[in-house]
Amino acid sequence: MMRRSWGRAAPLPPCRHPTSAHWPSVNIAVISDLHLGNEDGVDSFGHVDGEFLRFLTFLESNFERVVLLGDIWETLTPRCPFSPRRGLAEARERHSEIARRFMRPSYTYIHGNHDLVAARVDGAPEQWSLDVDGKRLLFMHGHPYDGLIRVARHIVELGVFLGGWIRRAGWHRLYQRLDQLDQKRSAVSLDAARCTFQAWAMDVASNAAADIVVTGHTHVPVSTQHGARLYMNSGSCSNGRYTYLALDTQRDVYGVHHAW
């Protein structure tokens, strides 16, 4: 794969679990939805750890900060029900080198719904805002949009747990069908005018006076202008994908990348 060197500015201060920050300029990479698990046939990471570590080295070499935008760890599908803390520990033990890499000060970790337990274990926030180069950037995983998660989170988590056992049993067609139904329920569309997920994100951005709002959750990478505001989605680095966002606030350049 082609490696590029874009150069780096002076290092930024450590910012692992912030809720807001103010910097003069910044060059940021965003990845999300890795779903790193214990590799018992359920998690969907799909990478060899050594190769993914080389990808992280590429990001660290070309960006001042790497934002981990939720669902980094798969904690909802351990063998024991309702034990996300155990799931987090098992996943980090299985991918220990990656876990240690994420502890570096250049990483900012924002939890999602599959790694919600990181809010208690690590103090990971639900969102992060950044004022830089006269712009306000808002980062959030995006699961609060899902009304079912808001009103019946434990039922959703039970469904994810049962989905894990469906996959362990080898009933992959059934799992794919259930996953398709869930995707349809989420009302995510590539048509920005019809995508209710984007509409929700832009409402949040408006209330927060954010110029750029960045989410994950949907596994659908996209960059769409909504009037004066920009919506971006980091897609997913699961299933062997290398999808990431690049945000250069000094040059005012923002893009979706699928290779490194």
C-alpha positions in Angstrom: 0.0 0.0 0.0 1.2 3.5 -0.6 2.5 5.4 2.4 2.4 9.2 2.4 4.2 11.7 4.6 2.3 14.9 5.1 4.5 16.3 7.8 3.6 17.3 11.3 3.2 20.4 13.4 4.5 20.8 16.9 3.1 18.1 19.3 -0.2 18.9 21.0 -0.8 18.5 24.7 -2.1 15.1 26.0 -5.9 14.9 25.6 -7.1 11.3 26.2 -10.5 11.9 27.7 -11.5 15.5 27.2 -14.9 17.0 26.8 -13.7 20.2 25.1 -10.5 21.9 24.0 -9.2 25.0 22.3 -6.2 24.9 20.0 -4.7 27.2 17.4 -4.8 24.6 14.6 -4.8 20.9 14.2 -4.5 18.0 11.8 -6.8 15.1 13.0 -7.5 11.6 11.9 -10.7 9.9 13.0 -11.4 6.2 13.1 -14.3 4.3 14.7 -16.3 1.1 14.9 -13.4 -1.3 15.1 -15.3 -3.7 17.3 -12.2 -5.3 18.7 -13.3 -8.4 20.6 -11.8 -11.6 21.9 -11.8 -13.2 18.5 -14.0 -16.2 19.4 -15.8 -15.9 16.1 -18.1 -13.0 17.1 -16.2 -9.8 16.9 -15.9 -8.4 13.4 -12.5 -6.6 13.6 -11.1 -8.6 10.7 -7.5 -7.4 10.8 -4.2 -9.0 11.7 -3.0 -7.0 14.7 0.5 -6.4 13.4 -0.8 -4.9 10.1 -3.3 -2.7 12.0 -0.5 -1.4 14.2 1.4 -0.3 11.1 -1.8 1.5 10.0 -1.8 3.3 13.4 1.8 4.2 13.0 0.9 5.8 9.7 -1.8 7.8 11.3 0.5 8.9 14.2 3.2 9.9 11.7 0.8 12.1 9.6 -1.6 13.5 12.1 -1.2 15.4 15.3 -4.1 13.6 16.9 -6.1 10.4 16.3 -9.7 10.4 17.5 -11.2 7.0 18.4 -14.9 7.7 17.8 -16.6 4.9 19.6 -17.3 1.2 19.3 -13.6 0.7 19.5 -14.1 -2.4 21.7 -16.8 -5.1 21.3 -18.0 -5.5 24.9 -21.6 -6.7 24.4 -21.0 -10.2 23.1 -19.0 -12.0 25.7 -20.2 -15.6 26.6 -21.7 -14.3 29.9 -24.7 -12.0 29.5 -24.6 -8.4 30.7 -20.9 -8.5 31.5 -19.4 -5.6 29.4 -16.6 -5.0 31.9 -15.5 -8.6 31.4 -15.9 -8.2 27.6 -13.7 -5.1 27.6 -11.0 -6.8 29.7 -11.0 -9.9 27.4 -10.8 -7.8 24.2 -8.0 -5.7 25.6 -6.1 -8.8 26.6 -6.5 -10.3 23.2 -5.4 -7.2 21.4 -2.9 -6.0 24.0 -0.5 -4.2 21.7 -3.3 -2.2 20.1 -4.7 -1.4 23.6 -1.3 -0.1 24.7 -1.0 2.0 21.6 -4.4 3.6 22.3 -3.0 4.8 25.7 -0.6 7.1 24.0 -1.3 10.9 24.6 -1.9 11.5 20.9 -5.2 9.5 21.0 -8.6 10.9 22.1 -11.1 8.2 23.0 -14.9 8.9 22.9 -17.1 5.9 23.7 -20.0 4.4 21.7 -22.8 2.1 22.6 -20.8 -1.2 22.2 -18.0 0.2 24.5 -20.3 2.2 26.8 -18.6 0.6 29.7 -15.4 2.6 28.9 -17.3 5.6 30.4 -17.0 4.0 33.8 -13.7 2.1 33.4 -11.8 4.9 31.6 -13.8 8.0 32.0 -14.3 8.2 28.2 -16.8 10.9 27.3 -19.8 10.7 25.0 -18.7 13.6 22.9 -15.9 16.1 22.5 -15.9 19.6 21.1 -12.9 21.5 19.8 -12.5 25.2 19.0 -9.7 25.6 16.4 -8.9 28.0 13.5 -12.2 29.9 14.1 -14.3 26.7 13.8 -16.0 24.5 16.3 -15.7 20.8 15.7 -18.1 18.3 17.5 -17.2 14.7 17.8 -19.7 12.0 19.0 -20.3 8.4 18.2 -24.0 8.9 17.3 -25.8 6.2 19.2 -28.0 8.7 21.1 -29.9 9.2 17.9 -31.3 5.6 18.2 -34.6 6.0 20.1 -34.6 2.3 21.1 -31.2 2.7 22.7 -32.4 5.7 24.6 -35.5 4.1 26.1 -34.6 0.4 26.2 -30.8 0.2 26.2 -30.7 -3.1 28.1 -33.1 -4.8 25.6 -30.9 -3.6 22.7 -27.8 -5.0 24.5 -29.6 -8.3 25.1 -30.3 -8.4 21.4 -26.7 -7.8 20.5 -25.7 -10.5 23.0 -28.1 -13.0 21.4 -26.8 -12.0 18.0 -23.4 -13.1 19.2 -24.6 -16.5 20.1 -26.4 -16.8 16.7 -23.1 -16.2 15.1 -21.3 -18.7 17.4 -24.0 -21.3 16.4 -23.1 -20.7 12.7 -26.5 -19.3 11.7 -24.9 -16.6 9.6 -27.8 -16.1 7.2 -30.2 -15.5 10.1 -27.7 -13.0 11.6 -27.4 -11.2 8.3 -31.1 -11.0 7.9 -31.5 -9.6 11.4 -28.7 -7.1 10.8 -30.4 -5.9 7.6 -33.6 -5.3 9.5 -31.8 -3.3 12.1 -30.0 -1.2 9.4 -33.4 -0.5 7.8 -34.8 0.5 11.2 -32.0 3.0 11.7 -33.1 5.1 8.7 -29.6 5.7 7.4 -29.5 6.8 3.8 -26.7 7.9 1.4 -29.2 10.6 0.3 -28.4 13.4 2.7 -31.8 15.0 2.1 -33.5 11.7 3.3 -31.1 10.6 6.0 -32.7 11.2 9.4 -29.4 10.3 11.1 -27.7 13.2 9.4 -30.7 15.5 10.2 -30.4 14.6 13.8 -26.6 15.2 13.8 -27.1 18.6 12.2 -29.7 19.6 14.8 -27.1 18.7 17.5 -24.5 20.7 15.7 -26.8 23.7 15.5 -27.6 23.6 19.2 -23.9 23.3 20.0 -23.0 26.1 17.5 -20.7 23.6 15.7 -19.4 24.2 12.2 -18.4 20.5 11.7 -20.0 17.5 13.3 -18.3 14.1 13.1 -20.1 10.8 14.0 -19.5 7.1 13.6 -22.1 4.3 14.5 -23.6 3.8 11.0 -20.5 2.2 9.4 -21.3 4.4 6.4 -18.5 6.8 5.6 -19.6 10.1 4.2 -18.8 13.8 4.0 -21.8 16.1 3.2 -22.2 19.8 3.3 -25.4 21.1 4.9 -25.5 24.8 4.2 -22.7 26.4 6.2 -22.2 23.2 8.3 -20.3 20.0 7.4 -21.3 16.5 8.4 -18.8 13.7 8.4 -19.0 10.0 9.3 -15.9 7.9 9.9 -17.5 4.7 8.7 -15.8 1.6 10.1 -12.4 0.0 10.5 -14.0 -3.4 11.0 -14.2 -6.4 8.6 -10.7 -5.6 7.4 -11.5 -2.1 6.2 -9.1 0.9 6.6 -11.5 3.8 6.6 -10.6 7.1 8.2 -11.3 10.8 8.1 -8.7 13.5 7.7 -9.5 17.0 9.1 -6.9 19.7 8.4 -8.4 22.9 10.0 -5.5 25.1 9.0 -5.9 24.3 5.3 -9.6 23.9 5.6 -9.5 20.4 4.0 -11.6 17.5 5.1 -11.9 14.1 3.5 -12.9 10.4 3.7 -10.1 7.9 3.0 -10.4 4.2 2.3 -6.7 3.2 2.0 -3.4 4.2 3.4 
